[in-house]
Amino acid sequence: MNNTGDRRDSLPQEAPITEVCVVTSKERCPQGFTILSDTEDGKDGDLWTDKFFGKKVTRYICFNRAYANVGGNVLADVAILGERDIVPTGYSQISATADTGEIALKKRILCIKMLPRNMTDSAICDMKLLAKTKRPPPGFTFVGEVNSISVSYKMGPVQRTPGPARPAPGPPNMTRQQSQPLTQQPVPASPSYAPDVQRQYHTLPADIHRQRADIIPLTRQMSTVKIATAVDGIPFELNKNLGADSIKDFSLPEMQYQTEQEIENKYKYDFTAERTAAARIPPNI
């Protein structure tokens, strides 16, 4: 595993992964990323399959642990699917290389699931490749195989993003008059009512009763107002064709009652046609 970034020396080893990409060669790893150039057992970490006609096509996984300032997303899961499989909900597919835009993997789909840092307690903090053995290292989880190379990852804790600090409450804003000492503030004088104001105050209850007396008859008058509807003016009467004169000559028809035997004789059916047709069918059919 080659470390090509300059910023990762300042990051803790268990920092969660925040970005994943695929590149076409070891020399094209983005700045600040870690490239999985070799397996843990010494084999080339190339994930491309079907080498033929002397054309060297390579693919390498790269990841980054940048903190993304004070937040961002972290890698919650990795999946390797077949080329005809459906990408699960919540996952995104790395379909093209980051450096050239070519197809990322052949016969395989690399999917990742990113979550906001504040929505998860753990995330993937490291990835490794194995060639000779399929058993992942201690603490790692097996993901899948690409070009006979197994991919595994390790989970680690996520440092939650601290919320925005609230400013300490400052002293209350006081006007110039309020900021003066209490002994210097002017004391309001006792209110003095003019004779007309006092007279109006004493007559206030009588005014209220007089106003209520005026409102009550108005309310009763409004309650007797008739509200017009769409059927107003239409007389409610029975159709003349359905009146008593139209049914004075009406008589009930005489019911014809039949006995059980009469009904049986009238509606008897012996299925002669069906039996004759069935007798004409050869027995071997």
Summary of the structure (lengths in Angstrom):
residues: 285
radius of gyration: 46.7
end to end distance: 77.4
largest distance: 128.5
contacts: 597
relative contact order: 0.11
helix: 21%
strand: 23%
